[in-house]
Amino acid sequence: MTESTENEVVGDYNILQNVAKTISDIIDDKQTSEIIPTVTSIQQYANLSVQSQVLFLRLYLRKRAWLKQKQISYREVPDVASAITELVDNDFLEQISESTRPALPCLLMLLSLSEMKILCKTFNAKPGNKTQMCENIQKLCKNQKTLFGSTNSLRVRVEKKCLQLLGDMVKVLDKPAHTLDKVLVLSFPQYLFTYEEDSQTSVSGRGHLSRVLLSQFGIAASYPEYEVRFSKPLFSSAYQLDTFLSACQQEAECWEALDKKDWTNAAKLHDNIIGRFKDMISTAEKLGWDDNMSYMEQYTEIYVFARILRQCVSVLKRLKRYTDAVELLKLLLQYRPMRHRRGDWWEELCLVYNHHLKDEESAIAAAKEGLQDTDIKDCTKIALDYRLSRLDPSYESDWSYSPKTVTIEVVAIEGSGTAANSRNIYVGHNDGKTYLCTVEDGALNYYKSNYNYAEGFHCEGSIVSTMFCILFWDVIFSDVDNVFYNKYQYCPLDFHTDTFYFKRSKLIEERLDFIVSADDTKFEVFIDKAWDDNFNVGCSGLNWDLFKDLSQLKRCIACITRPKLKLLLKEYCREMRSKRGGLPDLSIWDYETKRFIMVEVKGPGDTIRNNQKCWMKFLQSAGISSELCNVKPISSKKLTV
């Protein structure tokens, strides 16, 4: 082993040892034992040798299946055999034996191809590929008949031969694995959700631990520094954690049914939980909603139920249960913590009334009530406003905006974009080289070539979120209670919610004023420090690779101008969850002429969405140049598919 390899092994070992120590501390914590009573089953973990702790983490992260002991090898575990023995003795692993062996089909799948051939040859089974050989062995065992179930039956002999061929095998026991799942969910709640889309909850402890390790090994960005401080635990009791995890399991079943287009089973989930959801809403309304802590609702059974039922609206429509869909939407509208979805629900309610129940009067009433809802976002107001103007000719629309529109011609490869759902492939030019690109990159190339813009990206909202994170780093990671629960967070728990701005409004407004009022020297010192101190440290929404260096970021800001940047960042952070989407595709600037423009690009058949209209209207009001660019593909006789 070379010196560099030895150093890598020591480094990996130290990282895993540190993570193992962290988990040991969590397991021994009094709060953990109060919320997870079964944690006693893994408390012996802290007393294991370090190599056994590391090996258990390694095996825990792998698929929950039988593993051949001879194939288990890690650089940081020098004596695998003794580590396995220790883990087996302390009920973390189990070894395969006649009493613990899986059923014959599973045993056969564990065999390698060469081992399967030996098995077939031993019992005169017909050879073939692995699947065929598995089927042939099982047919042979099924057809072979014995009296009184003799232990010398062919099936028993086949199973014994499988065990002989497989050799020593181990598997992580279910009880410690499931307990550790709970421990990691409790300790690293930030990995449970994708905040932007309300996608499926991840309750796999393996996923949580993997993300921690990715950063530790340098595969993912390192974590920022901040003070871990909370006065209110996310899970206050074993009951809250168990009901939350149970709801997450039902959500997984819902997504599975939706993926399989099994509408009947998905509807059964709705029928099973709708009654309890009603009761929980009734109880919550009596107690009152705490809007300042609404982000913590994400870790409750009722919030996960709301996520499930949101998916069930489309299911009920598919099954033509339109009245049930109306009742469900009205019920969801009573649930305030998911208010970022209220606009979608008002629009959906209006749609069901009008298109499915043919109740135009109720549709108009729903649209009007939705427009009066102070919680819905501007982009949804546009949709409701448009729908109401179609339903009620006497209604005068409050929304009147058409973005500046240009049409350009870009060379596209002949024959591309003709198949269903396919996009045209365009031809770009850069530094005398020709390359194939998307419609957005084709437009970017056009603006640079024809309008003399020196720099620019196809980055959508990434440019705004990146600038916000760099300029507001200390605000994002300021000392706020109940948002930092461990040292492995890329952002506070309320970062993508409406409460982020209101909890830090004073700090944010002070920074916005500084961006405008600071003289050039002071601002340059500030941005230099923000970049240098935090470079390559992770933060949600921050892409350190976007700007090639600090000077490019400075040129971009100079072209936007700081007063306009203040307006842009304020609009973004006040409603970060809804404002992350909809920003124009291209951000382009030229430092020599101090020009900056944001361009929304649309190819053939593509239309501008409501959230994009909202952003473009704001950009116009803020004095930031923006336009809608429709790309018309033109053919090239020289380039064909």
Beta strands, then each sheet from edge to edge (+ up, - down):
strand 1: 67-68
strand 2: 93-95
strand 3: 169-172
strand 4: 405-414
strand 5: 426-430
strand 6: 433-437
strand 7: 455-458
strand 8: 586-590
strand 9: 595-602
strand 10: 625-640
sheet 1: 1+ 3- 2+
sheet 2: 4+ 10+ 9+ 8- 7+
sheet 3: 5+ 6-
end
